[in-house]
Amino acid sequence: MGVALGTGTATETTNTTTTITTTEVEVEVETGRTEGPGEEGEARNGMFRSLRNRNYRRYAGGQVVSNTGTWMQRVAQDWLVLELAHGTGGTALGITTGLQFLPLLLFGLWGGVIADRYPKRRVLMLTQTAMGLLALVLGVLAVTGTAQVWHVYVLAFLLGLATVVDNPTRQAFVVEMVGREDLPNAIALNSATFNGARLIGPAVAGVLIAAIGTGPVFFVNAASFGAVLLSLYLMRTDELNTVAPVARAKGQLREGLRYVRGRPDLMLVLVLIGVVSMFAMNFQITVALISRQVFHSGASTFGLASTMMAVGALTGALLAARRAARPRFRMLIGAALVFAALVTLGGLMPTFWSYVLSLVPAGIAMMTFTTAANATMQLGVEPEMRGRVMGLYMLVFLGTNPLGAPMVGWMSQTFGPRATVVVGGLVALAATLAVAAVAVPRAEIRPRLTKLIEATAGR
């Protein structure tokens, strides 16, 4: 995953200072930084500009195939669990999901340490191989008729372990493919491929399950990992912006935590993404509850609501890919405010169709927010810390969502789905305003308010 604009290895050093201004959180590099291949010159325009990079183009193609297979397996795995669990399918599904996320909560920070210690391309080849083998084992168990629920539990937990390492490594490897200049674009395109597969994968899985059963779907997913492995193998390593692995030493996990704690800009992003994810991004639960309990819709209309959310997310990712400039902190705040407001309004929609339509702009705002947060984190850290920082970011981003899911379920049962969605949106809105207030120095608030009042009075 590299930059096809030169050869050699990029070197980046530290000496970084952080200033928080009224409009953005920015990182100023003072001295000692050597630009790597693909990081010089003016920003290139175009929604798909990262695809001009040969290594990233191969990687993106592999991701399209692999993400489609992953979404197919999600549907097939849920269906298999329901078949095996009989009358306790709902509980079994919850346990399966919980076991898949449990490694992230327990070991998520260590995944970032591994990403910094070892060459990221090799680590990804190992994690992708492991995930493919797990899908293959589940397929064999399903096809032979020997699968039991506990088999799915064990394999889900092992898949979560592989994901713990794969997630931060994959995130931190993007910049080694495309360089800092095109990093925001590549992050947005990665989100677009994920959400595009989210539209295609479940539909294909449904057709295959009806035609040939769940087992072959797992085989298809296992084979899809071959596309990513091939793209990694064929990469031109001399075109990568490779960051030298950090030597193994004691206290590297604590070092990463101290680094983030000493960076107020990174802390603000983590707090914001954590609160918004926990309270406002539980669409898998809230869409189902509102569709069924509020509007009393059937399975087909519920599927339509999920599709509209995916369409909005895909559109938001593509719009984010069009932006050439590095995302500013004020854009991150603005996207979070719009997203929280749309979530709140969605909970108040009077009809099913108005609710479904509200999911499209909510999906756009959500992807604008999450891609900006991801790019802000990656562009604001020193290269040797990127894996650990992204490990913490993925823990907060993905880990808070399952933690918030039981709370969302309890609130929906106690106060109703509408109230749950509205409260979640308002909490996200309040958190965003609080982060914005912290990011703006008090000394600069009064002059700005004074100017605003004078301008208003002068009209």
Phi and psi in degrees as a GROMACS rama.xvg file:
@    title "Ramachandran Plot"
@    xaxis  label "Phi"
@    yaxis  label "Psi"
@TYPE xy
-137.916  -168.364  GLY-2
-113.083  124.44  VAL-3
-90.555  42.7782  ALA-4
-121.222  13.774  LEU-5
168.042  -179.797  GLY-6
-124.474  172.309  THR-7
94.9783  -176.846  GLY-8
-113.242  133.064  THR-9
-75.2683  144.761  ALA-10
-123.424  132.266  THR-11
-131.408  132.588  GLU-12
-113.441  -174.065  THR-13
-95.825  -111.606  THR-14
47.595  63.529  ASN-15
-114.993  135.849  THR-16
-121.743  151.774  THR-17
-121.458  131.768  THR-18
-125.339  139.42  THR-19
-105.658  120.836  ILE-20
-111.249  -179.432  THR-21
-74.0185  -18.0031  THR-22
-113.087  -22.1514  THR-23
-162.356  161.275  GLU-24
-101.303  120.84  VAL-25
-127.943  151.614  GLU-26
-110.092  125.191  VAL-27
-106.003  121.052  GLU-28
-92.0998  119.673  VAL-29
-83.8983  -56.2222  GLU-30
-146.396  165.523  THR-31
80.6608  7.18376  GLY-32
-97.1161  127.404  ARG-33
-105.044  121.862  THR-34
-66.3529  140.886  GLU-35
-96.1252  177.133  GLY-36
-58.8251  135.811  PRO-37
83.4224  1.98215  GLY-38
-104.603  -1.63785  GLU-39
-101.799  161.785  GLU-40
90.0681  178.605  GLY-41
-77.0448  154.157  GLU-42
-62.2485  133.648  ALA-43
-85.6473  143.059  ARG-44
-95.6724  169.686  ASN-45
115.187  135.973  GLY-46
-61.4591  -34.0688  MET-47
-113.511  32.4934  PHE-48
-64.2472  -28.8083  ARG-49
-65.661  -23.4446  SER-50
-72.9011  -8.78912  LEU-51
-68.5867  -19.9417  ARG-52
-79.6658  123.152  ASN-53
-60.8926  -46.6823  ARG-54
-64.7386  -43.2548  ASN-55
-68.219  -34.4108  TYR-56
-60.6579  -42.6892  ARG-57
-65.5094  -43.2442  ARG-58
-62.0859  -45.5872  TYR-59
-61.6885  -39.5432  ALA-60
-61.9593  -42.3473  GLY-61
-63.8729  -36.9887  GLY-62
-66.8668  -35.8513  GLN-63
-59.3935  -46.0451  VAL-64
-67.4012  -48.1203  VAL-65
-67.1952  -42.0434  SER-66
-64.1208  -36.6742  ASN-67
-62.0245  -44.2591  THR-68
-63.2351  -37.1263  GLY-69
-63.9505  -44.5041  THR-70
-66.3845  -33.7953  TRP-71
-62.8734  -42.4659  MET-72
-66.705  -36.0259  GLN-73
-57.1784  -44.9374  ARG-74
-67.2843  -45.728  VAL-75
-64.3919  -39.0888  ALA-76
-65.7181  -43.0732  GLN-77
-61.4692  -41.5811  ASP-78
-65.8705  -40.9732  TRP-79
-63.6945  -41.9947  LEU-80
-62.1539  -42.4644  VAL-81
-63.6005  -36.3137  LEU-82
-68.8591  -38.3435  GLU-83
-81.8633  -30.9569  LEU-84
-85.6928  -14.2126  ALA-85
58.2893  -114.53  HIS-86
-78.0499  -8.50748  GLY-87
-112.25  32.7386  THR-88
-60.3604  -40.7608  GLY-89
-62.4687  -44.6789  GLY-90
-64.5373  -42.4372  THR-91
-63.2958  -38.5876  ALA-92
-63.071  -42.2829  LEU-93
-63.1535  -41.0004  GLY-94
-64.7876  -41.9512  ILE-95
-60.8691  -47.0098  THR-96
-62.7109  -42.9202  THR-97
-62.7612  -41.4973  GLY-98
-66.8472  -31.9714  LEU-99
-71.4237  -30.1763  GLN-100
-91.8845  -18.2166  PHE-101
-56.816  -44.3288  LEU-102
-59.418  -33.2859  PRO-103
-62.7664  -42.1324  LEU-104
-71.4184  -33.0672  LEU-105
-84.2822  -40.1734  LEU-106
-125.908  11.3351  PHE-107
-56.4445  -38.7414  GLY-108
-68.6305  -33.2982  LEU-109
-68.5371  -28.9906  TRP-110
-59.5417  -38.6429  GLY-111
-67.0798  -36.3105  GLY-112
-62.137  -44.403  VAL-113
-62.4302  -38.9328  ILE-114
-61.9209  -33.9548  ALA-115
-80.9055  -27.7941  ASP-116
-81.4812  -29.6109  ARG-117
-123.919  157.789  TYR-118
-58.0052  124.794  PRO-119
-66.4073  -35.5058  LYS-120
-62.1508  -43.2995  ARG-121
-67.5388  -39.5889  ARG-122
-61.4976  -43.0088  VAL-123
-63.6883  -37.3507  LEU-124
-64.2394  -36.091  MET-125
-71.0635  -44.7031  LEU-126
-67.7105  -39.7685  THR-127
-66.4022  -37.3512  GLN-128
-63.435  -44.3098  THR-129
-60.8574  -43.5802  ALA-130
-65.8688  -38.61  MET-131
-64.5053  -40.6308  GLY-132
-65.4764  -38.7338  LEU-133
-63.0753  -41.9188  LEU-134
-63.8262  -38.5007  ALA-135
-64.0224  -43.6718  LEU-136
-61.7418  -44.1734  VAL-137
-63.9168  -37.3566  LEU-138
-64.2187  -42.4563  GLY-139
-62.5431  -44.4335  VAL-140
-61.5048  -40.3836  LEU-141
-70.1396  -43.1813  ALA-142
-68.1766  -38.148  VAL-143
-80.3767  -6.35259  THR-144
76.2032  14.8824  GLY-145
-100.153  -0.0838804  THR-146
-66.456  137.039  ALA-147
-126.562  163.816  GLN-148
-59.8489  -39.1257  VAL-149
-66.4561  -26.9841  TRP-150
-61.1606  -44.7993  HIS-151
-64.9194  -39.6731  VAL-152
-58.1348  -49.7848  TYR-153
-62.3796  -45.6707  VAL-154
-67.3906  -34.4618  LEU-155
-65.1399  -40.8864  ALA-156
-65.5441  -42.3318  PHE-157
-65.6669  -37.3799  LEU-158
-63.2343  -38.4706  LEU-159
-63.4859  -37.2886  GLY-160
-62.3498  -44.3012  LEU-161
-64.1154  -37.2  ALA-162
-67.0487  -32.1734  THR-163
-55.6011  -40.6242  VAL-164
-84.5482  -38.2479  VAL-165
-66.1384  -42.0976  ASP-166
-60.2371  -58.5508  ASN-167
-66.1381  -32.7121  PRO-168
-65.8443  -43.3022  THR-169
-65.5641  -41.4852  ARG-170
-63.7197  -45.7553  GLN-171
-72.5723  -19.4992  ALA-172
-81.2464  -18.4251  PHE-173
-57.8114  -44.8098  VAL-174
-66.1765  -27.4551  VAL-175
-72.5589  -20.7525  GLU-176
-80.9483  -48.1188  MET-177
-114.478  -10.0543  VAL-178
82.3307  168.834  GLY-179
-65.9115  -34.6113  ARG-180
-62.5696  -41.636  GLU-181
-99.8791  8.17836  ASP-182
-60.0227  -48.2882  LEU-183
-57.7174  -38.4965  PRO-184
-64.8435  -43.7913  ASN-185
-65.5144  -38.8708  ALA-186
-60.8078  -43.7015  ILE-187
-65.0584  -40.7601  ALA-188
-66.5856  -36.0757  LEU-189
-61.2656  -41.6986  ASN-190
-65.0667  -36.6456  SER-191
-65.566  -43.2371  ALA-192
-64.2037  -38.0064  THR-193
-63.762  -46.1228  PHE-194
-76.6119  -28.7294  ASN-195
-63.7027  -43.1219  GLY-196
-65.257  -30.2522  ALA-197
-64.3055  -28.9772  ARG-198
-79.2844  -38.2072  LEU-199
-87.2175  -45.8957  ILE-200
-55.34  -53.7763  GLY-201
-60.3597  -36.9255  PRO-202
-65.3006  -44.6182  ALA-203
-64.0559  -41.2995  VAL-204
-60.7665  -42.3912  ALA-205
-59.7171  -42.5568  GLY-206
-64.9722  -44.6682  VAL-207
-67.1972  -40.9253  LEU-208
-61.895  -42.1814  ILE-209
-66.0129  -32.3397  ALA-210
-87.285  -44.6651  ALA-211
-131.35  1.15748  ILE-212
95.5421  176.662  GLY-213
-77.3229  -34.6407  THR-214
-52.9293  -52.6168  GLY-215
-60.4945  -26.6554  PRO-216
-64.4186  -38.9233  VAL-217
-65.1274  -35.7709  PHE-218
-64.7268  -39.039  PHE-219
-62.5159  -43.2621  VAL-220
-64.6024  -41.9204  ASN-221
-58.3256  -42.8217  ALA-222
-67.6987  -30.4317  ALA-223
-65.2422  -26.494  SER-224
-66.9935  -21.8913  PHE-225
-61.9786  -29.7984  GLY-226
-66.1256  -41.4658  ALA-227
-68.5928  -43.5547  VAL-228
-61.3357  -39.0778  LEU-229
-65.933  -41.3001  LEU-230
-64.6576  -37.8423  SER-231
-68.3634  -39.7432  LEU-232
-66.9646  -36.5384  TYR-233
-84.5276  -1.54419  LEU-234
-63.9571  145.694  MET-235
-87.9309  100.777  ARG-236
-65.159  -25.0179  THR-237
-74.6282  -7.33525  ASP-238
-102.186  4.45144  GLU-239
-83.9528  144.862  LEU-240
-84.2086  62.6417  ASN-241
-67.8741  133.562  THR-242
-99.891  128.535  VAL-243
-60.1532  133.208  ALA-244
-58.8958  146.88  PRO-245
-79.1347  131.622  VAL-246
-62.4941  141.43  ALA-247
-62.1619  132.17  ARG-248
-159.248  159.376  ALA-249
-72.0101  149.302  LYS-250
78.4705  14.5863  GLY-251
-70.1848  -32.6594  GLN-252
-65.4276  -46.5781  LEU-253
-64.1863  -35.0229  ARG-254
-60.7173  -42.8552  GLU-255
-64.0577  -40.86  GLY-256
-66.4161  -40.3164  LEU-257
-64.5796  -36.7692  ARG-258
-62.1256  -46.7997  TYR-259
-68.0788  -40.4441  VAL-260
-62.5214  -30.3073  ARG-261
-85.6042  2.71125  GLY-262
-116.215  96.5179  ARG-263
-60.1805  -30.6766  PRO-264
-64.8904  -43.2763  ASP-265
-69.1394  -38.5087  LEU-266
-61.8297  -40.6592  MET-267
-63.5371  -41.5016  LEU-268
-64.4921  -43.1605  VAL-269
-63.3573  -43.6598  LEU-270
-61.2398  -44.5751  VAL-271
-64.7462  -48.6578  LEU-272
-66.3394  -33.4579  ILE-273
-66.9532  -47.9917  GLY-274
-68.1196  -45.2873  VAL-275
-64.0274  -41.8704  VAL-276
-63.9187  -42.1647  SER-277
-67.9802  -40.6287  MET-278
-101.355  -22.59  PHE-279
-123.458  -4.39953  ALA-280
-112.133  24.713  MET-281
-90.8108  50.2118  ASN-282
-66.0554  -30.4844  PHE-283
-59.5375  -31.6743  GLN-284
-90.6598  -49.466  ILE-285
-68.3037  -37.5071  THR-286
-63.0729  -42.3153  VAL-287
-65.1868  -43.3388  ALA-288
-67.4691  -44.3577  LEU-289
-66.6511  -42.0879  ILE-290
-61.3197  -42.7088  SER-291
-86.8638  -46.7763  ARG-292
-89.5109  -28.8008  GLN-293
-91.919  -49.216  VAL-294
-103.218  -1.87907  PHE-295
52.5934  45.1302  HIS-296
-89.1505  163.871  SER-297
-91.3899  -172.138  GLY-298
-64.746  -37.2002  ALA-299
-67.4514  -42.0517  SER-300
-72.5935  -31.9568  THR-301
-63.2269  -41.019  PHE-302
-61.8154  -36.664  GLY-303
-63.8578  -41.59  LEU-304
-62.0449  -43.4071  ALA-305
-63.5843  -37.8355  SER-306
-65.8998  -41.7441  THR-307
-63.9428  -36.4027  MET-308
-63.5083  -42.5877  MET-309
-66.1399  -37.3432  ALA-310
-62.237  -44.2313  VAL-311
-62.0999  -42.8799  GLY-312
-64.1042  -42.0513  ALA-313
-63.9067  -43.2445  LEU-314
-62.719  -42.7134  THR-315
-62.6946  -39.1114  GLY-316
-65.4091  -41.0212  ALA-317
-68.5035  -37.6009  LEU-318
-66.2864  -37.7291  LEU-319
-64.2982  -33.8176  ALA-320
-68.0111  -22.0091  ALA-321
-74.5279  -24.5194  ARG-322
-71.943  128.207  ARG-323
-88.9101  -28.8509  ALA-324
-84.0127  156.203  ALA-325
-63.8451  135.995  ARG-326
-64.5589  134.222  PRO-327
-88.6754  159.049  ARG-328
-64.5512  -33.5558  PHE-329
-66.9769  -30.3228  ARG-330
-69.6092  -38.4888  MET-331
-60.1016  -46.4136  LEU-332
-63.7331  -44.4287  ILE-333
-61.8601  -42.9434  GLY-334
-64.7721  -39.2528  ALA-335
-64.8493  -40.5308  ALA-336
-63.7014  -45.915  LEU-337
-63.1457  -43.5628  VAL-338
-61.7113  -47.2869  PHE-339
-61.6449  -40.4965  ALA-340
-64.8279  -40.8996  ALA-341
-67.9405  -37.3526  LEU-342
-62.1669  -43.6994  VAL-343
-62.41  -46.2575  THR-344
-64.269  -36.0307  LEU-345
-59.1491  -37.5853  GLY-346
-69.3737  -13.9968  GLY-347
-103.164  -1.25903  LEU-348
-61.1793  135.571  MET-349
-79.5988  -25.5251  PRO-350
-126.461  162.372  THR-351
-62.9694  -42.0681  PHE-352
-69.9133  -35.2671  TRP-353
-67.4802  -35.1112  SER-354
-65.9969  -44.0035  TYR-355
-61.0703  -43.8764  VAL-356
-65.025  -32.263  LEU-357
-68.5941  -19.5296  SER-358
-70.7222  -25.6679  LEU-359
-66.9892  -56.4756  VAL-360
-63.3705  -30.5578  PRO-361
-64.0763  -40.633  ALA-362
-64.9341  -38.6682  GLY-363
-63.2858  -47.5616  ILE-364
-64.7736  -38.0898  ALA-365
-61.6344  -44.7175  MET-366
-71.4852  -33.8942  MET-367
-60.6806  -43.3542  THR-368
-66.7782  -50.0441  PHE-369
-70.0585  -38.2228  THR-370
-68.4474  -36.7424  THR-371
-66.1749  -39.9246  ALA-372
-64.6074  -43.8916  ALA-373
-61.7521  -47.2901  ASN-374
-65.1168  -38.8993  ALA-375
-61.6686  -42.6026  THR-376
-64.0583  -47.9553  MET-377
-69.9131  -37.5668  GLN-378
-78.8717  -14.2317  LEU-379
-98.7607  7.62985  GLY-380
-118.188  160.477  VAL-381
-74.9691  144.708  GLU-382
-55.3783  -39.8083  PRO-383
-72.6841  -9.58714  GLU-384
-105.287  -5.43104  MET-385
-60.7637  -41.7412  ARG-386
-62.8457  -46.456  GLY-387
-66.6244  -39.1619  ARG-388
-65.6119  -42.3451  VAL-389
-71.892  -27.824  MET-390
-63.0409  -42.9423  GLY-391
-66.8939  -40.5916  LEU-392
-60.5366  -46.411  TYR-393
-66.7281  -34.5559  MET-394
-62.1131  -45.0858  LEU-395
-69.8541  -43.4924  VAL-396
-69.16  -49.5435  PHE-397
-89.8931  -30.1756  LEU-398
-75.755  -32.3378  GLY-399
-72.4158  -24.5299  THR-400
-65.643  -51.3089  ASN-401
-66.5833  -26.7232  PRO-402
-67.4122  -35.4142  LEU-403
-80.6728  -17.7798  GLY-404
-60.0868  -47.4635  ALA-405
-60.2882  -37.8648  PRO-406
-63.7829  -42.4667  MET-407
-62.9978  -41.4446  VAL-408
-63.2677  -42.65  GLY-409
-65.57  -44.0429  TRP-410
-63.3282  -38.9552  MET-411
-64.2282  -39.3867  SER-412
-70.9864  -33.3008  GLN-413
-86.3171  -46.7308  THR-414
-111.133  -9.59074  PHE-415
100.817  152.492  GLY-416
-62.1073  -39.086  PRO-417
-60.4282  -50.814  ARG-418
-61.2446  -36.7387  ALA-419
-63.3951  -46.0067  THR-420
-65.0952  -43.7769  VAL-421
-64.2804  -45.4467  VAL-422
-62.3666  -42.2763  VAL-423
-60.4972  -42.1091  GLY-424
-65.614  -39.9504  GLY-425
-69.0247  -36.6033  LEU-426
-64.0787  -44.1024  VAL-427
-62.3886  -39.0619  ALA-428
-63.797  -44.883  LEU-429
-65.0088  -40.7926  ALA-430
-63.709  -39.4712  ALA-431
-64.9368  -43.4789  THR-432
-63.6382  -36.9488  LEU-433
-66.2945  -43.0653  ALA-434
-63.8283  -41.5676  VAL-435
-62.2825  -39.1805  ALA-436
-66.4282  -38.1816  ALA-437
-68.2497  -36.088  VAL-438
-72.1285  -20.9397  ALA-439
-97.7696  115.831  VAL-440
-57.7878  138.609  PRO-441
-59.6546  -33.7957  ARG-442
-62.3373  -21.2265  ALA-443
-100.685  -8.97252  GLU-444
-71.9002  -46.1996  ILE-445
-60.1312  -48.2329  ARG-446
-59.2807  -38.319  PRO-447
-68.0515  -41.0847  ARG-448
-65.3965  -37.9344  LEU-449
-62.3794  -45.8883  THR-450
-61.4474  -40.6496  LYS-451
-63.7246  -43.0391  LEU-452
-65.2814  -43.5667  ILE-453
-62.5517  -41.6327  GLU-454
-64.994  -38.3702  ALA-455
-68.5127  -41.749  THR-456
-68.2819  -27.1112  ALA-457
-80.1423  -8.2002  GLY-458
